[in-house]
Amino acid sequence: MIDESFLSFRNILDKLLDIPGNSIRDENSGMHFYIDEIEIATPVELDISVDDNGKVTIGSVPPLYRVNTSFRPSYHSITVKAEKYTPPENGE
């Protein structure tokens, strides 16, 4: 069972990549650009659990706190890169 303060890894990816729309516009200046690719790098804390059937579940959150101590916690690092899929024009 995942610690309740953690999200499933799938949910954290969904939230990281939940970007409204695919473009940003400034109607006053007549400018806009399209988002075709995004890359996000962040430290994460992981909670890995195995149930009685051997199913592995990964929970994840951004670091919950930072405390100055002589021993620093070890965070994992994750980089997520999402790229817009554009099918070839010739149908291949």
C-alpha positions in Angstrom: 0.0 0.0 0.0 1.4 3.4 -1.0 1.9 6.0 1.8 -1.2 8.2 1.5 0.9 11.4 1.2 2.3 10.0 -2.1 0.6 9.9 -5.5 0.9 6.9 -7.8 3.7 7.4 -10.4 1.1 7.4 -13.1 -0.8 10.3 -11.4 2.3 12.4 -10.9 3.1 12.0 -14.7 -0.4 13.0 -15.6 -0.2 16.1 -13.4 3.2 17.1 -14.7 2.1 16.9 -18.3 -1.4 18.5 -17.8 -0.8 21.6 -19.9 -4.0 23.4 -21.0 -4.1 23.8 -24.7 -1.1 23.5 -27.1 -0.4 27.2 -27.7 0.0 30.5 -26.0 -1.4 33.6 -27.7 -1.1 37.3 -27.2 -4.0 38.8 -29.3 -2.8 42.4 -28.7 0.5 41.8 -30.4 -0.7 39.2 -32.8 1.9 36.7 -31.6 1.5 33.0 -30.7 3.6 29.9 -30.3 2.8 26.2 -30.2 4.1 23.7 -27.6 5.4 20.7 -29.4 7.8 19.4 -26.7 8.2 19.8 -23.0 10.9 18.6 -20.6 10.6 18.7 -16.8 13.4 17.8 -14.4 12.7 17.6 -10.7 13.8 15.9 -7.5 11.4 13.3 -6.2 10.8 11.2 -3.1 9.7 7.6 -3.9 7.6 5.2 -2.0 8.0 1.6 -3.4 5.8 -1.1 -2.0 5.1 -4.7 -2.9 1.8 -6.4 -2.1 1.2 -10.0 -1.1 0.9 -11.0 -4.8 4.3 -9.4 -5.7 2.8 -6.4 -7.4 5.1 -3.4 -7.2 3.6 0.0 -6.8 5.6 3.2 -7.0 4.4 6.4 -5.2 6.0 9.7 -5.8 6.0 13.3 -4.6 8.2 16.3 -4.9 10.4 16.6 -1.7 8.1 17.3 1.2 10.5 19.3 3.3 14.1 20.5 3.5 15.8 20.3 6.9 19.4 21.4 7.5 21.1 18.4 9.1 24.5 16.9 9.0 23.1 14.1 6.8 21.0 15.1 3.8 18.2 12.8 2.6 18.9 11.2 -0.8 16.4 12.3 -3.4 15.9 10.6 -6.7 15.9 12.7 -9.9 13.4 12.4 -12.7 13.3 14.0 -16.1 10.1 13.7 -18.1 10.2 14.6 -21.8 7.0 14.6 -23.8 6.9 15.3 -27.5 3.9 15.9 -29.7 3.3 13.0 -32.2 2.9 14.2 -35.7 2.0 11.4 -38.2 3.8 11.4 -41.5 1.9 13.2 -44.3 2.2 10.2 -46.6 0.4 7.9 -44.2 3.4 5.7 -43.4 
